[in-house]
Amino acid sequence: MIRVVLVDDQAMVRAGFRMILESEVDITVVGEAGDGREAIDVVARSAPHVVLMDVRMPVMDGIESTRQIVAAAGEARVLILTTFDLDD
């Protein structure tokens, strides 16, 4: 079973990913976080195999959160998924 944590500041995005991922028999979502600081705590508690991480979030961005998760020497792999809607 592949254990996944979803990290995004938009609850609807997390819900969409959860729905898609949990339709697979070998994937389970073991946690969610709405910002990078919360992500570090959720990952420490849930020991996921994969973290789907947004970049732009309040409190702590996904880049710094990823740094800290990887530095903790856990087994989790971080996959950064993000969208930017900037005119410039």
N, C-alpha and C positions, 0 to 999 in steps of 0.2 A: 504494500500500500504506500503510495506517495503522499506525504504529508505536506500541505501547502499553507502558508500564511499570506493573506492579502493586505496590502498597505496602500491606501489611497484616501485622500481627504474627502472624497465624494462617496457617500454611502451607496448611491445608485450604481456607481462603477463597481464597487466591491460586490454588490448584490448580483450584478450581471456576470462578473467573473465566477462568483460562487455557483450560480446556476449552471453555467457552462462546464466548469470543472467537476462539479459533483454529479454530472450526468455520466461521467466515466466511472466504471466499476473499480478501477485501481487508483483513484485519486480521492482524497478527503481534505477538506478545508478545516484546519485545526485552530485557526485564529484569524482575527482581523484587527487592523489598527487604522486610525484616522490621521496620524501624524508620525513623523520619524522617531520621536522620543518614545511614544507608545509602542512602536514597532520593535524597538530594542527589548522592551519588557515582555512583549508577547512572544517574540522569538526565544527568549531565555526560558520562558515557562513551557512552551509547546514543542520545542525541539523539531522544527520542520525540516524537510529535505530541501524545499524550495520556498523562496520568498519572492512574491511578485510585488515590486516596489515602484511607486510613483516618484517623480523627481521633485516637483513643486508642491510643497505642503507647508502648513503652518507649524510652529514650534521648532521643528528641526526638519530640514529637507532630506530627500531620499539619498543624496550623495553622502552626507555626513552620517546618516543612519546606517547606510551600507558599510562605510568605513568601520564603524563601531561593531557592527554585527560580524564582519569578517575578522576584525582584530580579536574578538572574543574566542577565536579558534574553534568555533562550532562547525558542525558538518553542513550547515545550510548553504545552499547556493542562492545567490541573489540575481534575479532577472529584472532589469529595469524596463518598465513599460510606461511611456508617458506621451502626452500630446501637448502641443503648444499652438495656441491660436493668437499669434502676434503678427500685426501688420508689418512691423519693421523686422 
